[in-house]
Amino acid sequence: MVRPDFIEKGMALRTYRYYHMDFGATLWCAEKGERIDFWVLHNSRADLMREMTLWMNASG
């Protein structure tokens, strides 16, 4: 789970190659009156297979 700014900056896709991002949870910090949203990053099986194929071709 990551903060929204991680996704907004494009790091989820560019750095870690996660293709799917869904809202996950909200953390409330009552003392500070702060709300933090977290997103769940995930890839499908097809995404993982594509990434592994790209990696195998690049390292061979």
C-alpha distance matrix in Angstrom:
0.0 3.8 7.1 9.6 11.9 10.1 10.7 14.0 15.3 14.8 13.1 10.6 13.9 16.4 15.0 12.8 14.4 11.7 13.8 12.0 9.5 9.5 9.1 7.2 8.6 10.8 11.6 15.3 17.2 20.7 22.7 21.6 21.3 17.9 15.1 11.6 9.5 5.8 5.2 4.6 6.4 9.5 13.1 16.2 18.9 21.0 18.5 18.3 22.1 22.6 20.6 22.5 25.7 25.2 24.5 27.6 29.7 28.8 29.5 32.7
3.8 0.0 3.8 6.6 8.3 6.6 7.9 10.9 12.0 12.1 10.5 8.8 12.5 14.6 13.3 11.9 13.8 11.6 13.8 12.5 9.6 10.3 9.6 8.9 9.9 11.1 11.7 15.1 16.6 20.3 21.9 20.2 20.0 16.3 13.8 10.0 8.3 5.2 5.2 6.6 7.6 11.2 14.6 18.0 20.8 22.5 19.5 19.6 23.4 23.4 21.1 23.4 26.4 25.3 24.7 28.1 29.9 28.6 29.5 32.9
7.1 3.8 0.0 3.8 5.6 5.7 7.3 9.2 10.7 11.9 11.0 10.4 13.9 15.7 14.9 14.3 16.1 14.1 15.7 14.3 11.0 11.3 9.8 9.9 10.0 9.9 10.5 13.3 14.8 18.3 19.8 17.7 17.2 13.5 11.1 7.4 6.2 4.7 6.2 9.1 10.4 14.2 17.5 20.8 23.9 25.2 22.2 22.7 26.4 26.1 23.9 26.5 29.3 27.9 27.5 31.0 32.5 31.0 32.1 35.6
9.6 6.6 3.8 0.0 3.8 5.4 5.3 6.1 8.7 10.0 10.5 10.0 12.8 14.9 15.0 14.8 15.8 13.8 14.6 13.2 9.7 10.2 8.9 10.4 11.1 11.0 12.5 15.0 16.8 20.0 21.7 19.2 18.2 14.6 11.9 8.7 6.7 6.4 6.5 9.8 10.8 14.5 17.4 20.6 23.9 24.8 21.7 22.9 26.5 25.7 23.8 26.8 29.3 27.7 27.8 31.3 32.5 31.1 32.6 36.0
11.9 8.3 5.6 3.8 0.0 3.8 5.3 4.8 6.0 8.5 8.9 9.8 12.6 13.7 13.7 14.5 15.9 14.7 15.8 15.2 12.3 13.5 12.7 14.1 14.6 14.2 15.0 17.2 18.3 21.5 22.7 19.8 19.3 15.6 13.7 10.7 9.8 9.6 9.9 12.8 13.0 16.6 19.2 22.6 25.8 26.3 23.0 24.0 27.5 26.3 24.2 27.2 29.5 27.6 27.5 31.2 32.1 30.3 31.9 35.3
10.1 6.6 5.7 5.4 3.8 0.0 3.8 5.6 5.5 6.6 5.7 6.4 9.6 10.6 10.2 10.7 12.4 11.5 13.2 13.2 10.8 12.8 12.8 13.8 15.0 15.4 16.2 18.9 20.0 23.5 24.7 22.2 21.9 18.2 16.1 12.6 11.3 9.8 9.3 11.2 10.5 14.0 16.3 19.9 22.9 23.5 20.0 20.7 24.2 23.1 20.8 23.6 26.1 24.1 23.8 27.6 28.6 26.8 28.2 31.7
10.7 7.9 7.3 5.3 5.3 3.8 0.0 3.8 5.4 5.1 6.0 5.4 7.8 9.8 10.6 10.7 11.2 9.8 10.5 10.3 7.9 10.3 10.9 12.9 14.7 15.6 17.2 20.0 21.8 25.1 26.7 24.2 23.4 19.7 17.2 13.8 11.6 10.1 8.3 10.1 9.1 12.3 14.3 17.7 20.9 21.2 17.8 19.1 22.5 21.2 19.4 22.6 24.7 22.9 23.2 26.8 27.7 26.2 28.0 31.3
14.0 10.9 9.2 6.1 4.8 5.6 3.8 0.0 3.8 5.4 7.7 8.6 10.0 11.3 12.7 13.7 14.0 13.0 13.1 13.1 10.8 12.7 12.9 15.3 16.8 16.9 18.6 20.9 22.5 25.6 27.0 24.2 23.2 19.6 17.4 14.5 12.7 12.2 11.1 13.5 12.8 15.8 17.6 20.7 24.1 24.0 20.6 22.3 25.5 23.8 22.1 25.5 27.3 25.2 25.7 29.4 29.9 28.3 30.3 33.6
15.3 12.0 10.7 8.7 6.0 5.5 5.4 3.8 0.0 3.8 5.6 8.1 9.3 9.3 10.5 12.4 13.2 13.2 14.0 14.8 13.1 15.6 16.1 18.1 19.5 19.6 20.8 23.1 24.2 27.5 28.6 25.6 25.1 21.5 19.7 16.6 15.4 14.5 13.5 15.5 14.2 17.0 18.5 21.8 24.8 24.6 21.0 22.3 25.3 23.5 21.3 24.6 26.4 23.9 24.1 27.9 28.3 26.2 28.2 31.6
14.8 12.1 11.9 10.0 8.5 6.6 5.1 5.4 3.8 0.0 3.8 5.6 5.7 6.0 8.0 9.7 9.7 10.0 10.6 12.0 11.1 14.3 15.7 17.7 19.8 20.7 22.2 24.9 26.3 29.7 31.0 28.3 27.7 24.0 21.8 18.5 16.6 15.1 13.2 14.3 12.2 14.5 15.4 18.6 21.5 21.0 17.4 18.8 21.7 19.7 17.7 21.1 22.8 20.3 20.8 24.5 24.8 23.0 25.2 28.4
13.1 10.5 11.0 10.5 8.9 5.7 6.0 7.7 5.6 3.8 0.0 3.8 5.4 5.1 5.1 6.9 8.3 9.0 10.9 12.5 11.7 14.9 16.2 17.4 19.4 20.4 21.5 24.4 25.5 29.1 30.3 27.7 27.6 23.8 21.8 18.2 16.6 14.5 12.9 13.5 11.2 13.5 14.7 18.2 20.7 20.7 16.9 17.6 20.7 19.1 16.5 19.5 21.6 19.2 19.0 22.8 23.5 21.5 23.2 26.6
10.6 8.8 10.4 10.0 9.8 6.4 5.4 8.6 8.1 5.6 3.8 0.0 3.8 5.9 5.9 5.3 6.1 5.5 7.8 9.1 8.4 11.8 13.6 14.7 17.2 18.8 20.2 23.4 25.0 28.6 30.1 27.9 27.5 23.8 21.3 17.6 15.4 12.8 10.4 10.3 7.6 9.7 11.0 14.6 17.3 17.5 13.9 14.7 18.0 16.8 14.4 17.4 19.8 17.9 17.9 21.5 22.6 21.1 22.7 26.0
13.9 12.5 13.9 12.8 12.6 9.6 7.8 10.0 9.3 5.7 5.4 3.8 0.0 3.8 5.8 5.7 4.2 4.9 6.0 8.7 9.4 13.2 15.7 17.2 20.1 21.9 23.6 26.8 28.6 32.1 33.7 31.4 30.9 27.1 24.5 21.0 18.5 16.0 13.2 12.7 9.5 10.5 10.5 13.6 16.1 15.6 11.9 13.2 16.0 14.2 12.1 15.6 17.3 15.2 15.8 19.5 20.0 18.7 20.8 23.9
16.4 14.6 15.7 14.9 13.7 10.6 9.8 11.3 9.3 6.0 5.1 5.9 3.8 0.0 3.8 6.0 5.6 8.1 9.5 12.5 13.1 16.8 19.0 20.5 23.1 24.6 25.9 29.0 30.4 34.0 35.2 32.8 32.5 28.8 26.5 23.0 21.0 18.6 16.3 16.0 12.8 13.8 13.6 16.7 18.7 17.9 14.1 15.0 17.5 15.2 12.7 15.9 17.5 14.7 14.9 18.7 19.0 17.0 19.2 22.4
15.0 13.3 14.9 15.0 13.7 10.2 10.6 12.7 10.5 8.0 5.1 5.9 5.8 3.8 0.0 3.8 5.8 8.4 11.1 13.7 14.0 17.5 19.4 20.2 22.5 24.0 24.9 28.1 29.1 32.8 33.9 31.6 31.8 28.0 26.0 22.3 20.6 18.0 16.0 15.5 12.4 13.6 13.8 17.2 18.9 18.7 14.9 14.9 17.6 16.0 12.9 15.5 17.6 15.1 14.4 18.1 19.0 16.8 18.2 21.7
12.8 11.9 14.3 14.8 14.5 10.7 10.7 13.7 12.4 9.7 6.9 5.3 5.7 6.0 3.8 0.0 3.8 5.7 9.1 11.4 12.1 15.4 17.6 18.0 20.6 22.6 23.6 27.0 28.3 32.0 33.4 31.4 31.5 27.7 25.4 21.6 19.6 16.5 14.2 12.9 9.6 10.3 10.5 14.0 15.6 16.0 12.3 11.8 14.9 14.0 10.8 13.2 15.9 14.1 13.3 16.9 18.3 16.7 17.9 21.3
14.4 13.8 16.1 15.8 15.9 12.4 11.2 14.0 13.2 9.7 8.3 6.1 4.2 5.6 5.8 3.8 0.0 3.8 6.2 9.3 11.0 14.7 17.5 18.4 21.4 23.7 25.2 28.7 30.4 34.0 35.6 33.7 33.3 29.6 26.9 23.3 20.8 17.8 14.9 13.3 9.6 9.3 8.5 11.6 13.3 13.0 9.1 9.6 12.5 11.0 8.4 11.5 13.7 11.9 12.1 15.7 16.7 15.6 17.4 20.4
11.7 11.6 14.1 13.8 14.7 11.5 9.8 13.0 13.2 10.0 9.0 5.5 4.9 8.1 8.4 5.7 3.8 0.0 3.8 5.9 7.5 11.0 14.0 14.9 18.1 20.6 22.5 26.0 28.0 31.5 33.5 31.7 31.0 27.4 24.5 20.9 18.1 14.9 11.7 9.9 6.1 5.8 5.8 9.3 11.8 12.1 8.5 9.4 12.8 12.0 10.1 13.2 15.6 14.5 14.9 18.2 19.5 18.9 20.5 23.4
13.8 13.8 15.7 14.6 15.8 13.2 10.5 13.1 14.0 10.6 10.9 7.8 6.0 9.5 11.1 9.1 6.2 3.8 0.0 3.8 6.7 10.2 13.7 15.3 18.8 21.4 23.7 27.1 29.5 32.8 35.0 33.1 32.1 28.5 25.4 22.0 18.8 16.1 12.5 10.9 7.6 6.8 5.8 8.3 11.3 10.8 7.6 10.0 12.8 11.6 10.9 14.3 16.0 15.0 16.3 19.4 20.2 20.0 22.2 24.7
12.0 12.5 14.3 13.2 15.2 13.2 10.3 13.1 14.8 12.0 12.5 9.1 8.7 12.5 13.7 11.4 9.3 5.9 3.8 0.0 3.8 6.7 10.3 12.0 15.7 18.5 21.1 24.5 27.2 30.3 32.8 31.1 29.8 26.4 23.0 19.8 16.4 13.7 10.0 8.2 5.9 5.3 5.9 8.0 11.7 12.0 9.6 11.8 14.9 14.3 13.9 17.0 18.9 18.4 19.5 22.5 23.6 23.5 25.5 28.0
9.5 9.6 11.0 9.7 12.3 10.8 7.9 10.8 13.1 11.1 11.7 8.4 9.4 13.1 14.0 12.1 11.0 7.5 6.7 3.8 0.0 3.8 6.9 9.0 12.4 14.9 17.5 20.9 23.6 26.7 29.1 27.4 26.0 22.6 19.2 16.1 12.6 10.2 6.4 5.7 4.7 6.5 8.7 11.3 14.9 15.7 13.2 14.9 18.3 17.8 17.0 20.0 22.2 21.5 22.2 25.4 26.6 26.2 28.0 30.8
9.5 10.3 11.3 10.2 13.5 12.8 10.3 12.7 15.6 14.3 14.9 11.8 13.2 16.8 17.5 15.4 14.7 11.0 10.2 6.7 3.8 0.0 3.8 6.1 9.6 12.4 15.5 18.7 21.7 24.5 27.3 25.9 24.2 21.0 17.4 14.7 10.9 8.9 5.5 5.3 6.7 8.4 11.0 12.9 16.6 17.8 15.9 17.5 20.8 20.8 20.2 22.9 25.2 24.9 25.6 28.6 30.0 29.7 31.4 34.1
9.1 9.6 9.8 8.9 12.7 12.8 10.9 12.9 16.1 15.7 16.2 13.6 15.7 19.0 19.4 17.6 17.5 14.0 13.7 10.3 6.9 3.8 0.0 3.8 6.4 8.8 12.1 15.1 18.3 20.9 23.8 22.5 20.6 17.6 13.9 11.5 7.7 6.5 4.4 6.1 8.9 11.3 14.4 16.4 20.0 21.4 19.5 20.9 24.3 24.4 23.5 26.2 28.7 28.2 28.7 31.8 33.3 32.8 34.4 37.2
7.2 8.9 9.9 10.4 14.1 13.8 12.9 15.3 18.1 17.7 17.4 14.7 17.2 20.5 20.2 18.0 18.4 14.9 15.3 12.0 9.0 6.1 3.8 0.0 3.8 7.3 10.1 13.5 16.6 19.3 22.3 21.4 19.9 17.0 13.4 10.9 7.6 5.5 4.6 5.3 9.0 11.3 14.8 16.9 20.1 22.1 20.3 21.1 24.6 25.2 24.1 26.4 29.2 29.0 29.0 32.0 33.9 33.5 34.6 37.5
8.6 9.9 10.0 11.1 14.6 15.0 14.7 16.8 19.5 19.8 19.4 17.2 20.1 23.1 22.5 20.6 21.4 18.1 18.8 15.7 12.4 9.6 6.4 3.8 0.0 3.8 6.6 9.8 13.1 15.6 18.7 18.1 16.5 13.8 10.4 8.4 5.9 5.3 6.9 8.5 12.2 14.8 18.4 20.6 23.7 25.8 24.0 24.6 28.2 28.8 27.5 29.7 32.6 32.3 32.2 35.2 37.2 36.5 37.5 40.6
10.8 11.1 9.9 11.0 14.2 15.4 15.6 16.9 19.6 20.7 20.4 18.8 21.9 24.6 24.0 22.6 23.7 20.6 21.4 18.5 14.9 12.4 8.8 7.3 3.8 0.0 3.8 6.4 9.8 12.2 15.3 14.6 12.7 10.2 6.7 5.6 4.4 6.1 9.0 11.5 15.0 18.0 21.7 24.0 27.2 29.2 27.1 27.8 31.4 31.8 30.4 32.7 35.6 35.0 34.8 38.0 39.9 39.0 40.0 43.2
11.6 11.7 10.5 12.5 15.0 16.2 17.2 18.6 20.8 22.2 21.5 20.2 23.6 25.9 24.9 23.6 25.2 22.5 23.7 21.1 17.5 15.5 12.1 10.1 6.6 3.8 0.0 3.8 6.5 9.5 12.2 11.8 10.7 8.2 5.8 5.1 6.3 7.7 11.2 13.6 16.9 20.0 23.8 26.4 29.3 31.5 29.3 29.5 33.3 33.8 32.0 34.1 37.2 36.6 36.0 39.2 41.2 40.1 40.9 44.2
15.3 15.1 13.3 15.0 17.2 18.9 20.0 20.9 23.1 24.9 24.4 23.4 26.8 29.0 28.1 27.0 28.7 26.0 27.1 24.5 20.9 18.7 15.1 13.5 9.8 6.4 3.8 0.0 3.8 5.9 9.0 8.9 7.4 5.9 4.7 6.5 8.8 11.1 14.6 17.2 20.6 23.7 27.5 30.0 33.0 35.2 32.9 33.3 37.0 37.4 35.7 37.8 40.9 40.2 39.6 42.8 44.8 43.6 44.4 47.8
17.2 16.6 14.8 16.8 18.3 20.0 21.8 22.5 24.2 26.3 25.5 25.0 28.6 30.4 29.1 28.3 30.4 28.0 29.5 27.2 23.6 21.7 18.3 16.6 13.1 9.8 6.5 3.8 0.0 3.8 5.7 5.7 5.8 5.1 6.3 8.2 11.3 13.5 17.2 19.8 22.9 26.2 29.9 32.7 35.6 37.8 35.3 35.5 39.3 39.6 37.6 39.6 42.8 41.9 41.1 44.3 46.4 45.0 45.5 49.0
20.7 20.3 18.3 20.0 21.5 23.5 25.1 25.6 27.5 29.7 29.1 28.6 32.1 34.0 32.8 32.0 34.0 31.5 32.8 30.3 26.7 24.5 20.9 19.3 15.6 12.2 9.5 5.9 3.8 0.0 3.8 5.5 4.9 6.7 8.5 11.3 14.3 16.7 20.4 23.0 26.3 29.5 33.2 35.8 38.8 41.0 38.7 38.9 42.7 43.1 41.2 43.2 46.4 45.6 44.8 48.0 50.1 48.7 49.3 52.8
22.7 21.9 19.8 21.7 22.7 24.7 26.7 27.0 28.6 31.0 30.3 30.1 33.7 35.2 33.9 33.4 35.6 33.5 35.0 32.8 29.1 27.3 23.8 22.3 18.7 15.3 12.2 9.0 5.7 3.8 0.0 3.8 5.7 7.8 10.7 13.3 16.7 19.1 22.8 25.4 28.5 31.8 35.5 38.4 41.3 43.4 40.9 41.0 44.8 45.1 42.9 44.9 48.2 47.2 46.2 49.5 51.5 49.9 50.4 54.0
21.6 20.2 17.7 19.2 19.8 22.2 24.2 24.2 25.6 28.3 27.7 27.9 31.4 32.8 31.6 31.4 33.7 31.7 33.1 31.1 27.4 25.9 22.5 21.4 18.1 14.6 11.8 8.9 5.7 5.5 3.8 0.0 3.8 5.2 8.8 11.3 15.0 17.6 21.3 24.3 27.1 30.6 34.2 37.2 40.2 42.1 39.4 39.7 43.5 43.5 41.3 43.5 46.6 45.4 44.5 47.9 49.7 48.0 48.7 52.3
21.3 20.0 17.2 18.2 19.3 21.9 23.4 23.2 25.1 27.7 27.6 27.5 30.9 32.5 31.8 31.5 33.3 31.0 32.1 29.8 26.0 24.2 20.6 19.9 16.5 12.7 10.7 7.4 5.8 4.9 5.7 3.8 0.0 3.8 6.8 10.2 13.5 16.6 20.1 23.3 26.3 29.7 33.4 36.1 39.3 41.1 38.6 39.1 42.9 42.9 40.9 43.3 46.3 45.1 44.6 48.0 49.7 48.2 49.1 52.6
17.9 16.3 13.5 14.6 15.6 18.2 19.7 19.6 21.5 24.0 23.8 23.8 27.1 28.8 28.0 27.7 29.6 27.4 28.5 26.4 22.6 21.0 17.6 17.0 13.8 10.2 8.2 5.9 5.1 6.7 7.8 5.2 3.8 0.0 3.8 6.6 10.1 13.2 16.7 19.9 22.8 26.3 29.9 32.8 36.0 37.7 35.1 35.6 39.4 39.3 37.3 39.7 42.7 41.4 40.9 44.3 46.0 44.4 45.4 48.9
15.1 13.8 11.1 11.9 13.7 16.1 17.2 17.4 19.7 21.8 21.8 21.3 24.5 26.5 26.0 25.4 26.9 24.5 25.4 23.0 19.2 17.4 13.9 13.4 10.4 6.7 5.8 4.7 6.3 8.5 10.7 8.8 6.8 3.8 0.0 3.8 6.6 10.0 13.4 16.7 19.7 23.1 26.7 29.4 32.7 34.4 31.9 32.6 36.3 36.3 34.5 37.0 39.8 38.7 38.4 41.8 43.5 42.1 43.2 46.6
11.6 10.0 7.4 8.7 10.7 12.6 13.8 14.5 16.6 18.5 18.2 17.6 21.0 23.0 22.3 21.6 23.3 20.9 22.0 19.8 16.1 14.7 11.5 10.9 8.4 5.6 5.1 6.5 8.2 11.3 13.3 11.3 10.2 6.6 3.8 0.0 3.8 6.6 10.1 13.4 16.1 19.7 23.3 26.2 29.4 31.1 28.4 29.0 32.8 32.7 30.8 33.2 36.2 35.0 34.6 38.0 39.7 38.3 39.4 42.8
9.5 8.3 6.2 6.7 9.8 11.3 11.6 12.7 15.4 16.6 16.6 15.4 18.5 21.0 20.6 19.6 20.8 18.1 18.8 16.4 12.6 10.9 7.7 7.6 5.9 4.4 6.3 8.8 11.3 14.3 16.7 15.0 13.5 10.1 6.6 3.8 0.0 3.8 6.8 10.2 13.2 16.6 20.1 22.8 26.2 27.8 25.3 26.1 29.8 29.7 28.1 30.7 33.5 32.5 32.3 35.7 37.3 36.2 37.4 40.7
5.8 5.2 4.7 6.4 9.6 9.8 10.1 12.2 14.5 15.1 14.5 12.8 16.0 18.6 18.0 16.5 17.8 14.9 16.1 13.7 10.2 8.9 6.5 5.5 5.3 6.1 7.7 11.1 13.5 16.7 19.1 17.6 16.6 13.2 10.0 6.6 3.8 0.0 3.8 6.8 9.7 13.2 16.8 19.7 22.9 24.6 22.1 22.7 26.4 26.5 24.8 27.2 30.1 29.3 29.0 32.3 34.1 33.0 34.1 37.3
5.2 5.2 6.2 6.5 9.9 9.3 8.3 11.1 13.5 13.2 12.9 10.4 13.2 16.3 16.0 14.2 14.9 11.7 12.5 10.0 6.4 5.5 4.4 4.6 6.9 9.0 11.2 14.6 17.2 20.4 22.8 21.3 20.1 16.7 13.4 10.1 6.8 3.8 0.0 3.8 6.4 9.8 13.3 16.1 19.4 21.0 18.5 19.4 23.0 23.1 21.6 24.1 26.9 26.2 26.2 29.4 31.1 30.3 31.6 34.7
4.6 6.6 9.1 9.8 12.8 11.2 10.1 13.5 15.5 14.3 13.5 10.3 12.7 16.0 15.5 12.9 13.3 9.9 10.9 8.2 5.7 5.3 6.1 5.3 8.5 11.5 13.6 17.2 19.8 23.0 25.4 24.3 23.3 19.9 16.7 13.4 10.2 6.8 3.8 0.0 3.8 6.6 10.2 13.0 16.1 18.0 15.8 16.3 19.9 20.4 19.0 21.3 24.2 23.9 23.8 26.8 28.7 28.2 29.3 32.3
6.4 7.6 10.4 10.8 13.0 10.5 9.1 12.8 14.2 12.2 11.2 7.6 9.5 12.8 12.4 9.6 9.6 6.1 7.6 5.9 4.7 6.7 8.9 9.0 12.2 15.0 16.9 20.6 22.9 26.3 28.5 27.1 26.3 22.8 19.7 16.1 13.2 9.7 6.4 3.8 0.0 3.8 7.2 10.5 13.5 15.1 12.4 13.0 16.7 16.9 15.3 17.7 20.6 20.1 20.1 23.2 25.0 24.5 25.7 28.6
9.5 11.2 14.2 14.5 16.6 14.0 12.3 15.8 17.0 14.5 13.5 9.7 10.5 13.8 13.6 10.3 9.3 5.8 6.8 5.3 6.5 8.4 11.3 11.3 14.8 18.0 20.0 23.7 26.2 29.5 31.8 30.6 29.7 26.3 23.1 19.7 16.6 13.2 9.8 6.6 3.8 0.0 3.8 6.8 9.8 11.6 9.4 9.8 13.4 14.1 13.0 15.2 17.9 18.0 18.2 20.9 22.9 22.9 24.1 26.7
13.1 14.6 17.5 17.4 19.2 16.3 14.3 17.6 18.5 15.4 14.7 11.0 10.5 13.6 13.8 10.5 8.5 5.8 5.8 5.9 8.7 11.0 14.4 14.8 18.4 21.7 23.8 27.5 29.9 33.2 35.5 34.2 33.4 29.9 26.7 23.3 20.1 16.8 13.3 10.2 7.2 3.8 0.0 3.8 6.6 7.9 5.7 6.5 9.9 10.5 10.0 12.2 14.6 15.0 15.7 18.1 19.9 20.3 21.7 24.0
16.2 18.0 20.8 20.6 22.6 19.9 17.7 20.7 21.8 18.6 18.2 14.6 13.6 16.7 17.2 14.0 11.6 9.3 8.3 8.0 11.3 12.9 16.4 16.9 20.6 24.0 26.4 30.0 32.7 35.8 38.4 37.2 36.1 32.8 29.4 26.2 22.8 19.7 16.1 13.0 10.5 6.8 3.8 0.0 3.8 5.3 5.1 6.4 8.7 9.9 10.7 12.4 14.3 15.4 16.6 18.4 20.1 21.2 22.7 24.4
18.9 20.8 23.9 23.9 25.8 22.9 20.9 24.1 24.8 21.5 20.7 17.3 16.1 18.7 18.9 15.6 13.3 11.8 11.3 11.7 14.9 16.6 20.0 20.1 23.7 27.2 29.3 33.0 35.6 38.8 41.3 40.2 39.3 36.0 32.7 29.4 26.2 22.9 19.4 16.1 13.5 9.8 6.6 3.8 0.0 3.8 5.4 5.1 6.2 8.6 9.9 10.6 12.3 14.2 15.3 16.4 18.3 19.9 21.1 22.4
21.0 22.5 25.2 24.8 26.3 23.5 21.2 24.0 24.6 21.0 20.7 17.5 15.6 17.9 18.7 16.0 13.0 12.1 10.8 12.0 15.7 17.8 21.4 22.1 25.8 29.2 31.5 35.2 37.8 41.0 43.4 42.1 41.1 37.7 34.4 31.1 27.8 24.6 21.0 18.0 15.1 11.6 7.9 5.3 3.8 0.0 3.8 5.4 5.1 6.1 8.6 9.9 10.5 12.3 14.2 15.3 16.5 18.3 20.0 21.1
18.5 19.5 22.2 21.7 23.0 20.0 17.8 20.6 21.0 17.4 16.9 13.9 11.9 14.1 14.9 12.3 9.1 8.5 7.6 9.6 13.2 15.9 19.5 20.3 24.0 27.1 29.3 32.9 35.3 38.7 40.9 39.4 38.6 35.1 31.9 28.4 25.3 22.1 18.5 15.8 12.4 9.4 5.7 5.1 5.4 3.8 0.0 3.8 5.5 5.1 6.2 8.6 9.9 10.6 12.2 14.2 15.4 16.5 18.4 20.1
18.3 19.6 22.7 22.9 24.0 20.7 19.1 22.3 22.3 18.8 17.6 14.7 13.2 15.0 14.9 11.8 9.6 9.4 10.0 11.8 14.9 17.5 20.9 21.1 24.6 27.8 29.5 33.3 35.5 38.9 41.0 39.7 39.1 35.6 32.6 29.0 26.1 22.7 19.4 16.3 13.0 9.8 6.5 6.4 5.1 5.4 3.8 0.0 3.8 5.4 5.1 6.1 8.5 9.9 10.4 12.2 14.2 15.3 16.4 18.2
22.1 23.4 26.4 26.5 27.5 24.2 22.5 25.5 25.3 21.7 20.7 18.0 16.0 17.5 17.6 14.9 12.5 12.8 12.8 14.9 18.3 20.8 24.3 24.6 28.2 31.4 33.3 37.0 39.3 42.7 44.8 43.5 42.9 39.4 36.3 32.8 29.8 26.4 23.0 19.9 16.7 13.4 9.9 8.7 6.2 5.1 5.5 3.8 0.0 3.8 5.5 5.1 6.1 8.6 9.8 10.4 12.2 14.2 15.4 16.4
22.6 23.4 26.1 25.7 26.3 23.1 21.2 23.8 23.5 19.7 19.1 16.8 14.2 15.2 16.0 14.0 11.0 12.0 11.6 14.3 17.8 20.8 24.4 25.2 28.8 31.8 33.8 37.4 39.6 43.1 45.1 43.5 42.9 39.3 36.3 32.7 29.7 26.5 23.1 20.4 16.9 14.1 10.5 9.9 8.6 6.1 5.1 5.4 3.8 0.0 3.8 5.5 5.1 6.2 8.6 9.9 10.6 12.2 14.3 15.5
20.6 21.1 23.9 23.8 24.2 20.8 19.4 22.1 21.3 17.7 16.5 14.4 12.1 12.7 12.9 10.8 8.4 10.1 10.9 13.9 17.0 20.2 23.5 24.1 27.5 30.4 32.0 35.7 37.6 41.2 42.9 41.3 40.9 37.3 34.5 30.8 28.1 24.8 21.6 19.0 15.3 13.0 10.0 10.7 9.9 8.6 6.2 5.1 5.5 3.8 0.0 3.8 5.4 5.1 6.1 8.6 9.9 10.5 12.2 14.2
22.5 23.4 26.5 26.8 27.2 23.6 22.6 25.5 24.6 21.1 19.5 17.4 15.6 15.9 15.5 13.2 11.5 13.2 14.3 17.0 20.0 22.9 26.2 26.4 29.7 32.7 34.1 37.8 39.6 43.2 44.9 43.5 43.3 39.7 37.0 33.2 30.7 27.2 24.1 21.3 17.7 15.2 12.2 12.4 10.6 9.9 8.6 6.1 5.1 5.5 3.8 0.0 3.8 5.4 5.0 6.1 8.5 9.8 10.5 12.1
25.7 26.4 29.3 29.3 29.5 26.1 24.7 27.3 26.4 22.8 21.6 19.8 17.3 17.5 17.6 15.9 13.7 15.6 16.0 18.9 22.2 25.2 28.7 29.2 32.6 35.6 37.2 40.9 42.8 46.4 48.2 46.6 46.3 42.7 39.8 36.2 33.5 30.1 26.9 24.2 20.6 17.9 14.6 14.3 12.3 10.5 9.9 8.5 6.1 5.1 5.4 3.8 0.0 3.8 5.4 5.1 6.1 8.5 10.0 10.6
25.2 25.3 27.9 27.7 27.6 24.1 22.9 25.2 23.9 20.3 19.2 17.9 15.2 14.7 15.1 14.1 11.9 14.5 15.0 18.4 21.5 24.9 28.2 29.0 32.3 35.0 36.6 40.2 41.9 45.6 47.2 45.4 45.1 41.4 38.7 35.0 32.5 29.3 26.2 23.9 20.1 18.0 15.0 15.4 14.2 12.3 10.6 9.9 8.6 6.2 5.1 5.4 3.8 0.0 3.8 5.5 5.2 6.1 8.7 10.1
24.5 24.7 27.5 27.8 27.5 23.8 23.2 25.7 24.1 20.8 19.0 17.9 15.8 14.9 14.4 13.3 12.1 14.9 16.3 19.5 22.2 25.6 28.7 29.0 32.2 34.8 36.0 39.6 41.1 44.8 46.2 44.5 44.6 40.9 38.4 34.6 32.3 29.0 26.2 23.8 20.1 18.2 15.7 16.6 15.3 14.2 12.2 10.4 9.8 8.6 6.1 5.0 5.4 3.8 0.0 3.8 5.5 5.1 6.2 8.6
27.6 28.1 31.0 31.3 31.2 27.6 26.8 29.4 27.9 24.5 22.8 21.5 19.5 18.7 18.1 16.9 15.7 18.2 19.4 22.5 25.4 28.6 31.8 32.0 35.2 38.0 39.2 42.8 44.3 48.0 49.5 47.9 48.0 44.3 41.8 38.0 35.7 32.3 29.4 26.8 23.2 20.9 18.1 18.4 16.4 15.3 14.2 12.2 10.4 9.9 8.6 6.1 5.1 5.5 3.8 0.0 3.8 5.5 5.3 6.1
29.7 29.9 32.5 32.5 32.1 28.6 27.7 29.9 28.3 24.8 23.5 22.6 20.0 19.0 19.0 18.3 16.7 19.5 20.2 23.6 26.6 30.0 33.3 33.9 37.2 39.9 41.2 44.8 46.4 50.1 51.5 49.7 49.7 46.0 43.5 39.7 37.3 34.1 31.1 28.7 25.0 22.9 19.9 20.1 18.3 16.5 15.4 14.2 12.2 10.6 9.9 8.5 6.1 5.2 5.5 3.8 0.0 3.8 5.6 5.4
28.8 28.6 31.0 31.1 30.3 26.8 26.2 28.3 26.2 23.0 21.5 21.1 18.7 17.0 16.8 16.7 15.6 18.9 20.0 23.5 26.2 29.7 32.8 33.5 36.5 39.0 40.1 43.6 45.0 48.7 49.9 48.0 48.2 44.4 42.1 38.3 36.2 33.0 30.3 28.2 24.5 22.9 20.3 21.2 19.9 18.3 16.5 15.3 14.2 12.2 10.5 9.8 8.5 6.1 5.1 5.5 3.8 0.0 3.8 5.7
29.5 29.5 32.1 32.6 31.9 28.2 28.0 30.3 28.2 25.2 23.2 22.7 20.8 19.2 18.2 17.9 17.4 20.5 22.2 25.5 28.0 31.4 34.4 34.6 37.5 40.0 40.9 44.4 45.5 49.3 50.4 48.7 49.1 45.4 43.2 39.4 37.4 34.1 31.6 29.3 25.7 24.1 21.7 22.7 21.1 20.0 18.4 16.4 15.4 14.3 12.2 10.5 10.0 8.7 6.2 5.3 5.6 3.8 0.0 3.8
32.7 32.9 35.6 36.0 35.3 31.7 31.3 33.6 31.6 28.4 26.6 26.0 23.9 22.4 21.7 21.3 20.4 23.4 24.7 28.0 30.8 34.1 37.2 37.5 40.6 43.2 44.2 47.8 49.0 52.8 54.0 52.3 52.6 48.9 46.6 42.8 40.7 37.3 34.7 32.3 28.6 26.7 24.0 24.4 22.4 21.1 20.1 18.2 16.4 15.5 14.2 12.1 10.6 10.1 8.6 6.1 5.4 5.7 3.8 0.0
